Amino acid sequence: MDWLNGFCRATRVFTSPAEPPPDLRDEFVAMDLSLYLSTVDIALDSVKYGTTSLSPDAFPRGAELLSSYSTPAERLGAEVDGYAGHYGASEDVLRGLVAETSSALKTLKPEGLDLATLTAADGTVAQAHEKADDCRLQDARSGRPSAAPVALPAAKNGENLAACGDGTCEVLVSPATVVPAPRQYGFLTLRVRSIAGGVMEIGAKLEYGSMTSPLDTGRSTNINGIEVKAVAVGDGKAVLSLSSA
């Protein structure tokens, strides 16, 4: 079972490939596209490096199984590795690379023996598979928060976004709201990128670079000494607070 858990973790890209990011059409889109390419690149590399500790002889037809998955992953990985290095490429170029990568992932499959076939043919493998938690299909983006919208409390500063200029406020925001950036903390832009499914996506441009973060109700992130918190995330609206971290 341990062998199978390790195998399923390493080959997750075959069962739960990352989905291309939604096009939020703002200044952070290129970052989303680059992150997607890097995520896929790492996932493909994991097929090889995540199975190095697995002894082929310790599992029925283990050598055949490992080769069947690692060969196509390594071939596609060589291509995506080149794509992931285009950090300064234009949005149009990145969109093209993401489209190619996404299309290739949809056709990625083992070249030879696959785990489903082996599980159906071997009772011992089937028993291990049933007990192996890591072999259950999981969303490749499961690290991102996901929650149902909640009722919103009254924001202390209402819709007075100007109150955020000093880095301390609690305001009601909508998708695409630009929050006055506390420039003394190095902020150039602070934008609510989207609010959907109980999650508020925010983006920040700073003097040294940019970052994005998905926040569900009660979750916060520290950006350059400012705690940015989703006090509550509703249906298309959210209460956002800024405070000194």
C-alpha positions, 0 to 999 in steps of 0.5 A: 500500500505504501508503494502504491500511495507513493506511485499515485502521488507522483503520477497525479498529473495523469489523473488530475491535471491542473486546469488553465487559470480563468482569464480575469483580464487584469494586470496579473494575468501573465502571472497566472499563466506563468504559474500554471506552466510552472505548476505543470512542469513540476507535476511532470517532473514529479513522475520521475523524481517522485518514483525514484524511491520506489523499488520496481521489484516491490510491486507486481509488474512495478518496473513495467508500470513505472516505465509506462508512466515516466516515459510520456511524462518525461517527453512532455516535461521536456517541452513544458520545461522550455515553456516555463522559462518564458517569464518575461513573455507577453500575455499573447505568447503565454496564452499560446503556451498554456493552450498547447500545454493544456491540450497536451495534458488532455491526451497524456496517458501511460504508454503501456500498462496503466494502473486501472488495468493492473488493478482490474487484473490483480486482486492483491493490487486491487486490495491495496488500491482500495486502501491507498488514500493517495490513489483517490482522485483529488483536485490538482488545485486543492491547495486553494481555498473553496467555500460557500458564500456567507452572509456579510457583516456590516463593514466598519468603513462601509464602501469608503475605500479611501479609509484604506490609504493608511493601511488600516480599514474594513470595507465592502468590496466587489470584483475589480475594486481597486483598494487605495494602496498603502504606499508607505508599505511599498504598495503600488496597486491592490485589486480585488480580482474576483469574488466567486464560490466563497473565495476572494482573489486579490492581487498586489503590485509592490515596488519589488514585484507582484503577488496574488492570493485566494482568500476565503472567509476568515483567511488572511495573507501578510503582504509587505507588513500588511495583513490583508484579510477576507473578513467574510466572502459573500455572493459577488461581494466581500468584506476586506480588512487591512491592518498592520501585521 
